[in-house]
Amino acid sequence: RSGGEVSAPAVYKTETSQLIVKERRELWFETPCAPELTPEFVSSLQRALKARGHYRGAATGYIDLRTRGAIRKYQAPQGLDSAILSLAAARKLGLIAYDQEQSN
């Protein structure tokens, strides 16, 4: 209106849109078997990651968010951007022995 009166209240909307930042890809890798992931194994994992500067905190024996973050930080430079411990990383950390047949 010409008198400066508000004829209706303002209407606000939020619009969201999706943007693909990185194409999805499937990632396959071997992991330690669930029975091997004992509290003692996880504590050793946490100590090994701490010794390499990737984990801060106490060795609790539980795979929590902090442990998963440390696993991701350790594996990412090796080409595996995952918070799930790979069998190769466990071997490299000295937590799982190599098979005799594979080492030849």
N, C-alpha and C positions, 0 to 999 in steps of 0.2 A: 504494500500500500504506500501511498505517497506520504502518509503521516508518520511513518516509521514504526507502526505497530506490527507486532508479530502475529501473523494470522494462524500459524501452526508451529508446534515445537519442532526443532531440528531432529532429523532421523539419522542415526549413525549405523553403519554396517561394517562388518569386518569381512573382507574377502581373502580367502586363502588359495594358494595355488601350489601345485607340486612341481618340483624341478629335480630332474635326475642329475645328481652331482657326479655319481660314479656308477657305471653299469654294474649290475649284479652279476656275480659269477659264482659258480659252485667251487667249493674248495674241499678236496679229499685228502686226508692224511691219517696215518695210524696214530692211535692214542694208547696209553697204558690201559690195561683192563681194569674195570671197576674194583675187583677184589684187591688189586695192587695198591689202590689209593687209600691206604690205611692212614690213620692219624700220624703214625711214625714216618711214613713215606712223605706225607704232606709237610710235616715239620722239617724233614730233611730238604725238601724242595724249597721251603721258605728260607732256610738257612743258606742254601746254595744261591738263591736269588739275591739274598741280602749281601752275601760275600762279593757278589758282582755289581752291587750298587743299584739293584732294581727293586728291592723290597725294603720297606721300612716298617718296623713293628716286631712284635714278639712272634715266635714260632708257636702258633696255636694248634696246628694240626688240622685246621679247617680251611677249605678253599673258599675264602670270602672275596668280596669285591677288591680289596687291596691285593690279595694274592693273584687274582685274575688279571688285574692291571699290571702287576709285575711280570706275569707270564707273557702278556702281550708285548710289553717293553723289551723283554728278552728275545722273543721270537721274531719280532718285526724286522730287525736288521738282517735276519736270515731268510727273509722273503715270506714269512708266514704271519700275517696280521690277524692273529686269533688269540683269545683269552683262554682257549682250551689247550692244555699241555699236549704237545705232540710227542710221539715216541722218540723221534730224532732228538728233540730238545732234552728229553729226560736222559737219553744216553749221553748227550754232549755235556750235561750237568754232572754226569757220573752217578746218576741215580738208578740206572738200569744197565745191566751188563749186556755187551754185544754178544750175539750168537757166534759160535766158533765158525760156522759155515759162512756167515755174512762177512766176517772180518778177513777172510782169505781172498 
